[in-house]
Amino acid sequence: MRTVRIKMPPKALDVGRFIVARAGNLTFKGSRIRVRTVLTCLANGKSPKDILAAWPALKRKAIREALDLAAAALVERSGARPWRRAEPVEAEQDWERFLKAQSMG
């Protein structure tokens, strides 16, 4: 008797509320959109509004989580002392100021 193996897709590991690790890539939950792609778009001058228009399945909070994750990875990799994490209200105000500046520019 011959055994047939069915290859199952790799299981996703939750990294955050909106981000999962799957097959060596960070993607946004429920999509195939890579976190790296969104961060590259931001680095190349795209606004969060442009990104949300291109990928309607994404949420603004998901982009924020990707930026937070990237910042934490940078601090960890550099060996620098981590900064004091802003209080949630303060962080949200900073994010809103960033978005407002992006829409004006």
C-alpha positions as CSV (number, residue, x, y, z in Angstrom):
1,M,0.0,0.0,0.0
2,R,1.3,3.4,-1.0
3,T,1.1,6.3,1.4
4,V,0.2,9.7,0.0
5,R,1.4,12.7,1.9
6,I,-0.5,15.8,1.7
7,K,1.5,18.9,2.2
8,M,-0.2,21.3,4.6
9,P,0.4,25.0,4.4
10,P,2.7,26.2,7.2
11,K,0.9,27.2,10.4
12,A,0.9,31.0,11.1
13,L,2.5,32.2,14.3
14,D,0.9,35.4,15.8
15,V,3.5,38.1,16.1
16,G,1.0,40.8,17.1
17,R,-2.6,41.7,16.8
18,F,-2.4,42.3,13.0
19,I,0.8,40.5,12.0
20,V,1.7,36.8,11.6
21,A,4.9,34.9,10.7
22,R,4.3,32.3,8.0
23,A,6.9,30.4,6.0
24,G,9.7,32.8,7.0
25,N,7.7,36.0,6.1
26,L,5.8,38.5,8.2
27,T,2.4,39.1,6.7
28,F,-0.8,40.9,7.8
29,K,-3.4,38.5,9.2
30,G,-5.9,37.4,6.6
31,S,-3.9,38.5,3.7
32,R,-0.7,37.7,1.7
33,I,0.5,41.3,2.1
34,R,4.0,41.3,3.4
35,V,5.0,43.6,6.2
36,R,8.3,44.3,4.3
37,T,6.3,45.5,1.3
38,V,4.3,48.0,3.3
39,L,7.4,49.3,5.2
40,T,9.3,49.7,1.9
41,C,6.3,51.7,0.5
42,L,6.5,54.0,3.6
43,A,10.3,54.3,3.2
44,N,9.8,55.3,-0.4
45,G,7.5,58.2,0.5
46,K,4.1,56.6,0.2
47,S,1.6,57.8,2.7
48,P,-0.4,55.5,4.9
49,K,-3.5,56.8,3.0
50,D,-1.9,55.6,-0.3
51,I,-1.2,52.2,1.2
52,L,-4.7,51.9,2.6
53,A,-6.1,52.8,-0.9
54,A,-3.9,50.2,-2.6
55,W,-4.7,47.5,0.0
56,P,-8.2,48.1,1.4
57,A,-8.0,44.9,3.5
58,L,-5.3,46.6,5.7
59,K,-6.2,48.7,8.7
60,R,-4.4,51.9,9.9
61,K,-3.7,50.1,13.2
62,A,-2.0,47.3,11.3
63,I,0.4,49.7,9.6
64,R,1.1,51.3,13.0
65,E,1.9,47.8,14.4
66,A,4.3,47.2,11.6
67,L,6.1,50.4,12.3
68,D,6.3,49.7,16.0
69,L,7.6,46.2,15.3
70,A,10.3,47.6,12.9
71,A,11.3,50.2,15.4
72,A,11.7,47.6,18.2
73,A,13.7,45.3,15.9
74,L,16.0,48.2,15.0
75,V,16.6,49.1,18.7
76,E,17.2,45.4,19.5
77,R,19.6,44.8,16.6
78,S,21.6,48.0,17.2
79,G,22.2,47.1,20.9
80,A,21.0,50.6,21.9
81,R,19.1,51.2,25.0
82,P,15.4,51.0,24.4
83,W,13.4,54.2,24.6
84,R,10.6,54.8,27.1
85,R,7.5,53.6,25.5
86,A,5.0,56.3,25.2
87,E,1.7,56.0,26.9
88,P,-1.1,54.8,24.6
89,V,-2.8,58.2,24.4
90,E,0.5,59.9,23.7
91,A,1.5,57.4,21.0
92,E,-1.9,57.7,19.3
93,Q,-1.5,61.5,19.3
94,D,1.9,61.2,17.7
95,W,0.5,58.9,15.1
96,E,-2.3,61.3,14.3
97,R,0.2,64.2,13.9
98,F,2.2,62.0,11.6
99,L,-0.8,61.2,9.4
100,K,-1.9,64.8,9.3
101,A,1.6,65.9,8.2
102,Q,1.5,63.2,5.5
103,S,-1.8,64.3,4.1
104,M,-0.6,68.0,4.0
105,G,2.7,67.2,2.3
